[in-house]
Amino acid sequence: MDKDPVVFEPRKFLRIPKRVEIELNELSYSVEVSGAAEKGFSKNISFQGICFSHSNTYSPGVVLMLKLFLPGWRSYGRLFSKVFDMTSASFFSAIGEVVWCRKVMDNSIYEIGIKFVNIDEDDHLAFGQYLEKYENNKERR
């Protein structure tokens, strides 16, 4: 059975103010990861991207490999994934492109907006369900 492709439209998806640990590496043209992973924390996340604060600046168009540490997100995937999500340290991987970058604190901290550009389809769907469940639980509080 074929699945319809995921279609992205600007601001179609809710942004969830959720602080999660992330690791990022800049990808170069040769598809090699540049240097050691840098760490940071998100400001908000959505189905189509993430905003995070960081001490480094990135120009629009820069491509990053991202790992978001979201315990339990795999439980929203297919049964095969559920079996292997036994650790609380599971991470969601995505390749994203910098859309914008702006200074926020005394010129030493930057907020960076990322658009996801490459994610495994099943992982992306599980991630979307995770975000939906998170938002629904938040509204009940």
N, C-alpha and C positions, 0 to 999 in steps of 0.2 A: 504494500500500500504506500503510495507516494505521499509525502508531506508537502504542504504548501510552504514555500520559502518564507523566512522571516523578513518582513518589510519594515524598514525604519523610516519614521517621519519625525522631523524636529518637534520636540516637546510633547510627543505623543505619550511618553511613558512618565509615570510619576517618579519624582526624585525622593529618595528616602534618606533622611538625615541619620546615617548610621556610621559610626566610627569603627573601622576594621583595619587591621594591620595589612599593609601591602608591601610587596617587594617589586622593584622595577629595574629593568635593564634596558638601555638604549640598544636598538637593533641597527646595525649598519647595513649598507647596501649589499655586502657580501653575506648577509643573513647571520653573521656571527654576533654573539652577544658581546657588548663592549664593557669590559671591567667587571668588578664584583657587583652583586645586587645591592641596590640602595634600599633603605627601608623608610617607610612613612606611614601615615594614617589618613584614611579617607575623611572627607567632610560630608559627602553624600554619594549615593550610588543609585543607578537606575538600570533598566534592562539594556539601555543602549550606551551607557558610559559611566564615568566616575569623575568626581572632583576631589582633589587631595591637596594638602599643603606640603611644601618641601622647601629646603634651603637652596636648591638649585633651580635655575630657570631653564625652560625648554621652549624652543621656537615652534610655532605652529607648523605642522607637517612632520615633525619628528615622530618616529615609530618606536613604541616601547613594548616590551614583553612584561606583562603584569601578572602577579600572583596575589589574589585576595584571600586572606585567611578567614573563611566563613564556616565554622563548625556546623555540621549537619546539612549543608546545602545539597550534598549528593543524595540524600534520602528522598529527594523529589525526582530523581532520575529513574531510569529503567531498573528493573529488579537486579540485574547484574551489578550495577553501580551500588545499589543499596547494600549488597553483601560485602563489598569491599570498603565501605565507609565506616570503619569501626573506630577510627581515631578522631579525636576532637580537633586535630591539626590539619584537617583536609583543606586544600586550597583550590580556588577557582582560577584557571589560567585563561588569559585573553591577550590578544595583540591589539593595541590601541594606538590611535593617532592623536597627537596634541592638537587641540582645536584653538585653545587660547591659554594665555599665561599672564598673570598680573601680580604686581607687588601688593602685599597686604600689611606688612608690619615693618616699619623703619627700614625699608628696602632690603631686609635680610630674609624674609619669608615670602614665598610665592604660592598663589593658588593656581592649580593647573587643571584645565578641563580636558578630558580624554573622551574620544568617541571610539567604542569598540569596533574594530574592523575585521577581526578574524577570531572566531570561537567555534569549537566543535558544536555542531547543531544540537545534539542531545544534551550536552553540558549547558548550552545557552537556555534551552527550554527548562531544564531543572533549576537553573539560576533564576529564571523568571518566576517560576512557581514558589521558590524560596522567598523571593522579594514580596510576592503577593501575600503569602502566608505571614510574613513578618509584619507587613502593613496592616493586615486584618487583625492580628493579635494586638498591635499597638493601639488600634482604634477601640478595642474592647476595654482597655485599661481606664 
